[in-house]
Amino acid sequence: MARMIESLTKELKPESAYFCPEGGERSGQGVFDMSNPSQIVPIAEPLFEALDAAVEFAPVMNLDDVMKGLKKASSWRDRAISGTGRATARA
């Protein structure tokens, strides 16, 4: 198990990694950048095969990501409300 954790952390270079008991079993959580969903397979398969692990992925955002998303959502909302297909200025 130690080699598997070391290998994963070298490969993924997580921003952070935490290990704790969860539901009476070993658990680990890591925060790393996944640029493409196809990365799930090479990350999860070794864990399934070597450790019979349950693996979950959850997308998360930092503050910059949230602000970009909110700006985009506001633009889309404005276009939908105006019915013009173009963003409108707010007074």
N, C-alpha and C positions, 0 to 999 in steps of 0.2 A: 504494500500500500504506500509506503514512504516513497518508493521509486515512481509510482504512478503520480502522486501529488507533485513531486519534484519535476517530473517530465511535463505535466500539464502547466505548472506555473512558469517553466522556462518557455514553453510554446505560446501560451496565451498572454504572458506578461500582464497579469491582472493589476488594476489600480489598487485593489484590496482583496484580501481573502480571509475568511473567517471559518473556524471549525468548532462545532459544538454538538452535544447530544440533542437529538430531536425525535420525539416519539419513541424513545428508548433505543434509537439507532444512531450510528455515526452520521454526521451531516457536515456539509461544507458549502459555503456560498462564496462566489467570486464575482467581482465586477471587472469586466473587460470589454474592449471594443470589438463588436462583431460587425464587420462591414458588409457581410453577405450571409443570408440564411443557410447557404450550402455548407457553411462552416460547422453547422450543428452535427452533421454526420461524423466527421473525423474527430470531433470533440467527444461526442457521446458514445460512439461505438466501443472504444477501448474501456470505458467505464462499465458499459453493459457486459462486455465479454469478460474482463478481468475481475471485476468486483461484484457482478450481478447487481449493479447500482440502479436506483431510480433516478432519472435525470429530468430536470425541468429548466426551461429557459424563460426569462421574463424580460421584455424590453424595458429599459429605464431611460430617463432623460436627465441631463444636468440643467442648471438654470438657463444657460444660453439656448439649449434645445427647446425648452418650454417657451421661452420668449419668442423664438423664431416661429414656433408652431402657433402661438397665440396671434402673432402678427398676420400670418397666412390665413388663419381661421377668420380673423376680423375682416380681411380683404374679401374672402369668399362670401362671408355673411353680407357685407355691404353690397356686393354685386347682386346677390340673390334678392335682397330687399329692394334695390333700385330697379331691378328687372332689365337693366341695360347690358349686363354682361361685363360691365366695367366698374371698377371700384369708384365710389363716390367720396367726396371730401366731407368731413364732419365740421359743423359750425361750432 
